[in-house]
Amino acid sequence: MSYRVIQWSTGNVGRYALRLIAGHPDLELVGCWVSSEAKRGKDVGTLAGIAPIGIAATDDADALLALDADCVCYTATADLRPMEAIADMARILQSGKNVVSSSVVPLIFPDHVEPAMRKPLEDACRTAGVSFFTSGIDPGWANDLLPLVLTGACEYVTSVRVMEIVNYATYAQPTVLFDTMGFGHPLDHTPLLLIPGVLTFAWGGVLKVLAAGLGVELDEIREVHERRPATSRLDLGFGVIEEGTTAAMRFEVQGMVDGEPKIVVEHVTRLADDLAPEWPQPIGHSGYRVMITGNPSYTCDVQMMGDDGDHNTGGLVGTAARLVNAIPAVCAAPPGLLSTLDLPLVTARGLVRS
């Protein structure tokens, strides 16, 4: 069966999602929404970095929602506009289209989000008989699906730690790096990410989906963080980090059970490999690490690399691929808001190449 798909946005994740949809044997790309006038009317193949495919990008949402389509892949940035993104996606769901999304990341486990916030999506799914799934790489498969698979091969589990250990110097999304994360600002500056409660809002869903998968209740969620300055001026090509300003950050979001941090999300983010050498280091290059303590204990390191030789490209493709490859399963699922616990195993079926 072929599923007709609309791609919503062509930014860092969206342009790869476009390419993946166009190349997937079970999917048919039928439309693409863009926000910029410069992209309007351009062939979406050109925007995806592949050959033209005869579909013009548009900013006419009404026209796209009038199309006969099974699913919309919504990847528009929502860090600073979560309620607007939820309204967008509810409207898409109301049109009778399933949605896969990387945008409002707390929704990887819908019960983590306040009922009033998720209600428009729940109502739209129920009314239109469609499903909604949020994922990516982090939050996403690297810290929900992968650790749950490993715990399934344990006699018992005493703790789960999921880690991102990544050099972000080539992650060319200035708003995220400078405004949301606070890189390039003084060490005592409080960026959006470090406002109390924001780390829990963003990654608490990871803790809760893991807890649900393990059958435990979290007593509380705690946040800790630390930062390190640049030891020299760093020119990233899309912004400059002056010496002495924030250039490395480490945080933990801790799920407490009986007074102990049983389930932990840890991020170690650097803009140069030699910063904060005492913090956890990747094996090889940037990636993700899952540490299960139990019997047996497991340590699993995942290193991503794009076909252009850049690890951040690998992360973006991995984010898009989790969404796009899940489209058939999401379309087949019962109506409602889904998490990884609600989907069957999603594989690269039909995507093996010579």
Secondary structure, DSSP 8 states (H G I E B T S, - for coil): --EEEEEE--STTHHHHHHHHHH-TTEEEEEEE-S-TTTTTSBHHHHHTS---S-B-B--HHHHHTS--SEEEE----TT-HHHHHHHHHHHHHTT-EEEESSSGGGGSGGGS-HHHHHHHHHHHHHHT-EEEE--BTTBTTTTHHHHHHHTT-SEEEEEEEEEEEE-TT---HIIIIIIS-TTS-TT---GGGSTTHHHHHHHHHHHHHHHHHT---SEEEEEEEEEE-SS-EE-SS-EE-TTSEEEEEEEEEEEETTEEEEEEEEEEESSTTSSTTS---SSSSEEEEEEEEES-EEEEEE---TTS-HHHHHHHHHHHHHHHHHHHHHHS-SEEE-GGGS-----TT----
